[in-house]
Amino acid sequence: MTTKIEPGDTRVMTDTAKRMRVLMVIGSVRTGRFGHVPASWLAERARLRDDIELAITDLADLDLPADLGDKGRAAPSDVTALGDQIEAADAIVIVTPVYNRGYPASLKNAIDWFNSEWSATPVGFVSYGGRTGGIEAVEQLRTVFVELGTMTIRNVLSFPDFWEVFDESGVPADPARVSRAAGNFYDELIWWARALRPARLARQARR
Ligand SMILES: Cc1cc2nc3c(=O)[nH]c(=O)nc-3n(C[C@H](O)[C@H](O)[C@H](O)COP(=O)(O)O)c2cc1C
């Protein structure tokens, strides 16, 4: 459930020590997928920080129908649960592979179930793939997230030839470099999460 906060309530806006709620979404649902490897490692990096409260949603665990339904019909429970998570999030991290120079259909389906829930929320991308590291998927996702009123951040954690980046136990071959990149990524994400917080509070108060 989302906590309703009235307009003008500045309790959390002025509290810079507060942890921001970051929702990480694992976008690929393929059997044998790689997505949970970078997600797990980056989740650990987030948990080491004192400014992030992390939740992870794996789309493979959810039943999100391709039929988006109509406004008059009650949404399935997994849709409602994911909508509540997005609505309550201060920032989103999307973990995406590249499929045929784009992002997976599972991700588009999850995105399209919601609209205002996304708005005024910063979105950061983690991508992986072959030579390009899945950056094509990220650039397409930026276009989609503009329509939803989000702020897509500049820093991207992109892993080209990802099979060379992470070893079999899911640890990066060059942890210092990836840690530094992850630090910059989260710093920017949290900066935007704080900057846009008044807008999210106003959105939540309207619901
Ligand atoms: C349908 C499909 C299309 C793919 N297309 C590309 C591509 O265009 N560029 C690329 O670098 N890798 C491509 N790959 C390789 C994926 O990046 C790689 O298989 C990755 O592990 C997929 O993510 P996942 O394991 O989380 O599903 C493709 C893989 C699949 C399954």
The ligand as an SDF file (V2000), in Angstrom:
LIG
                    3D

 31 33  0  0  0  0  0  0  0  0999 V2000
   16.1920  -13.3700  -29.0690 C   0  0  0  0  0  0  0  0  0  0  0  0
   17.5970  -12.9170  -28.8180 C   0  0  0  0  0  0  0  0  0  0  0  0
   18.1280  -11.8910  -29.5750 C   0  0  0  0  0  0  0  0  0  0  0  0
   19.4200  -11.4070  -29.3150 C   0  0  0  0  0  0  0  0  0  0  0  0
   19.8980  -10.3450  -30.0130 N   0  0  0  0  0  0  0  0  0  0  0  0
   21.0980   -9.8140  -29.6780 C   0  0  0  0  0  0  0  0  0  0  0  0
   21.5520   -8.6130  -30.3050 C   0  0  0  0  0  0  0  0  0  0  0  0
   20.9070   -8.0280  -31.1420 O   0  0  0  0  0  0  0  0  0  0  0  0
   22.7420   -8.1040  -29.9080 N   0  0  0  0  0  0  0  0  0  0  0  0
   23.5370   -8.7240  -28.9570 C   0  0  0  0  0  0  0  0  0  0  0  0
   24.6050   -8.2210  -28.6310 O   0  0  0  0  0  0  0  0  0  0  0  0
   23.1150   -9.8570  -28.3390 N   0  0  0  0  0  0  0  0  0  0  0  0
   21.9280  -10.4010  -28.6740 C   0  0  0  0  0  0  0  0  0  0  0  0
   21.4820  -11.5330  -28.0570 N   0  0  0  0  0  0  0  0  0  0  0  0
   22.3530  -12.1660  -27.0550 C   0  0  0  0  0  0  0  0  0  0  0  0
   21.9110  -11.7280  -25.6660 C   0  0  0  0  0  0  0  0  0  0  0  0
   22.4350  -10.4670  -25.3450 O   0  0  0  0  0  0  0  0  0  0  0  0
   22.3520  -12.7570  -24.6410 C   0  0  0  0  0  0  0  0  0  0  0  0
   21.8340  -14.0250  -25.0210 O   0  0  0  0  0  0  0  0  0  0  0  0
   21.8510  -12.4390  -23.2620 C   0  0  0  0  0  0  0  0  0  0  0  0
   22.2530  -13.4730  -22.3890 O   0  0  0  0  0  0  0  0  0  0  0  0
   20.3360  -12.3240  -23.2220 C   0  0  0  0  0  0  0  0  0  0  0  0
   19.8990  -11.9400  -21.9620 O   0  0  0  0  0  0  0  0  0  0  0  0
   19.1830  -12.9930  -20.9920 P   0  0  0  0  0  0  0  0  0  0  0  0
   20.1690  -14.1380  -20.8210 O   0  0  0  0  0  0  0  0  0  0  0  0
   18.9630  -12.2520  -19.7120 O   0  0  0  0  0  0  0  0  0  0  0  0
   17.9270  -13.4300  -21.6610 O   0  0  0  0  0  0  0  0  0  0  0  0
   20.2050  -12.0210  -28.3070 C   0  0  0  0  0  0  0  0  0  0  0  0
   19.6600  -13.0750  -27.5630 C   0  0  0  0  0  0  0  0  0  0  0  0
   18.3710  -13.5010  -27.7990 C   0  0  0  0  0  0  0  0  0  0  0  0
   17.7970  -14.6110  -26.9490 C   0  0  0  0  0  0  0  0  0  0  0  0
  1  2  1  0
  2  3  1  0
  2 30  2  0
  3  4  2  0
  4  5  1  0
  4 28  1  0
  5  6  2  0
  6  7  1  0
  6 13  1  0
  7  8  2  0
  7  9  1  0
  9 10  1  0
 10 11  2  0
 10 12  1  0
 12 13  2  0
 13 14  1  0
 14 15  1  0
 14 28  1  0
 15 16  1  0
 16 17  1  0
 16 18  1  0
 18 19  1  0
 18 20  1  0
 20 21  1  0
 20 22  1  0
 22 23  1  0
 23 24  1  0
 24 25  2  0
 24 26  1  0
 24 27  1  0
 28 29  2  0
 29 30  1  0
 30 31  1  0
M  END
$$$$
